[in-house]
Amino acid sequence: MHKKKNNDLGLAIVSPESTVQTENRSPGGIQAAVQQEAKCGYAIILMALYWCTECMPLAVTALLPVVLFPMMGIMESGAVCVQYLKDSNMLFIGGLLVAIAVENWNLHKRIALRVLLVVGVRPALLMSGFMGVTAFLSMWISNTATTAMMVPIAQAVLGQLCATEARQDERELQVEGKDNQAFELDTKAPQEEEINTKQDLVKIQQDYMYKDEERDADSPLERRRKERELKYQLLTKGMSLSVCYSASIGGTATLTGTTPNLILKGQMDEIFPGNGDVINFASWFGFAFPNMIIMLILSWLWLQFMYMGFNMKKSFGCGKKNEGDKEAFAVMKEEYRKLGSMTFAEGAVLTIFVLLVVMWFTREPGFMPGWATVLFNKDGAFVTDGTVAIFMSTLFFIIPSRPFCCGSAEEEEGEAGEEGKKKQKAPAALLNWHVVHERMPWNIILLLGGGFALASGSEASGLSQWLGESLAPLQSIPPFGISLLLCLLVGTFTECSSNTATTTLFLPILASMATAIRLHPLYVMLPCTICASLAFMLPVATPPNAIVFSYGNLKVMDMVKAGFMLNMIGIMTINMGINTWGDAMFQLSTFPDWANITHGTKP
């Protein structure tokens, strides 16, 4: 024992690096490291089980690292708690405040109805209009709120089209009945002359009653009714699915569109702190927006094929509009009329929203220095997308909802001595905290923090390094194959788990694996993050699916049949994008220097 101690001391004197290696190789050091990794692994497995089964609220499960990591000796309590309110959380809060303001003043409904009035009500055009509007709104406000607003509008328009077509069928048959009335009287006259006995009369009446029942069951009106019901049943299914699917697809286009996108941003900054802000609003939009457009077009084609066929004349329509189209158009026009003219508040919210998007794009565009680089970020990353989001959303609590010259609608009588005068109240702001408190999904903020805490704990315990080394044999598989397999795995997992929990669990593992096999981390993390939002097959997979399913027009198999193909389309589209324009944008074919920081390795 004494001799070994002297050898250890000798090594320490010669090389400090050798000391670390010797300590790590000693039985005690290895056992302690394994214990830390095992403890962190236990915490992750426990949280994954709770998230999948939802035996506790998701947000409460996300708070477990605050208890488990300090008690297991993995991280200090202060270091864990800091993870729950990082820059990505601020970006999320700022984006949600903008969305709440848009919803509060019904600006999203005005945009939706305006676009639909331009598109028209022909089936294929109507579906493309609903998908385009839903996807655009989901880029900025929550997928759930977008779906909840768009589905009733779609139901009302289709209901009006069906009712108008029914009245048109009845009118056509009445005209045909008048034309054939004289012929029917001529055929009945000879039969009446042949009636000689009471028994013959009864028999003929019975025959006529039986034939009338047959005619009612097989009448042209009944046949048209059945055909119309089948047609609009398929049309309603296709339109409902198009709304919920386009909400999920649209959310992938912007960094604030859905929670998994922000989780990737936060995990990249946590695991690779020297990444040079590789994921920001502009870079994400540059990659994800073209991908969203391609997915939306292919999804429209698939739903069109499934529920409407490819009869271009009937679907798109050419020439003069029929009465049904005019009445359905009138329904949307009436809904738009009810909104009235655009108010000062709507104009102010729209202005702030446009300015926010412009500032996000120009902060760090990539191909030229942005305004933040020129003004603030010369010596560091002081101003981020989160800074911009909070600054602009703060204006909602400052700018009034009416011009000051108009005052408030409420006026009070002046005090005694000021008779005849009225005191005018200052107009309310565009947003107040009561509205924000009711509509802000605070649980998602805790979910984001729980994911960042898990990533930090995995790094501190050495679990990330162990996972990366264990997955090193994957280096023999081509990168394209790795990305495709992982997208299939994540796409399957997200069908039975929330997309937030899926990305929170998978991204740290994917980062470790990419570093171990010297693959650009974004090559696997970026497509898997988007795939986590492509939950199309089950009603419970995502809130938009559940909202559409609750209307009772769909069966589970309807969603499975349509969603399976859309999942495949999404996975193939994302992998095509990551190997084409994604490679050009992020230099994914090379292993970046900043990725070596994770495990302390050298290029």
ABEGO torsion letter per residue (X at the ends): XAAAAAAAAAAAAABAAAAAAAAAABAAAAAAAAAAAAAAAAAAAAAAAAAAAGABBAAAAAAAAAAAAAAAGABBAAAAAAAABBAAAAAAAAAAAAAAAAAAAGAAAAAAAAAAAAAEABAAAAAAAAAAAAAAAAAABBAAAAAAAAAAAAAAAAAAAAAAAAAAAAAAAAAAAAAAAAAAAAAAAAAAAABABAAAAAAAAAAAAAAAAAAAAABAAAAAAAAAAAAAAAAAAAAAAAAAAAAAAAAAABAAABAAAAAAAAAAAAABAAAGGABBAAAAAAAAAAAAAAAAAAAAAAAAAAAAEABAAAAAEBEBBBAAAAAAAAAAAAAAAAAEBBBAAAAAAAAAAAAAAAAAAAABAGABBBAAAAAAAAAEBABBAAAAAAAAAAAAAABBABBAAAEBABBBBBBBGABGBBBBBBBBBABBAAAAAAABBAAAAAAAAAAAAAAAAAAAAGAAAAAAAAAAAAAABBAAAAAAAAAAAAAAAAAABBAAAAAAAAAAAAAAAAAAAGBBAAAAAAAAAAAAABBAABAAABAAAAAAAAAGABBAAAAAAAAAAAAAAAAAAAAAAAABAAAAAAGAABBBAAAAAAAGBBX
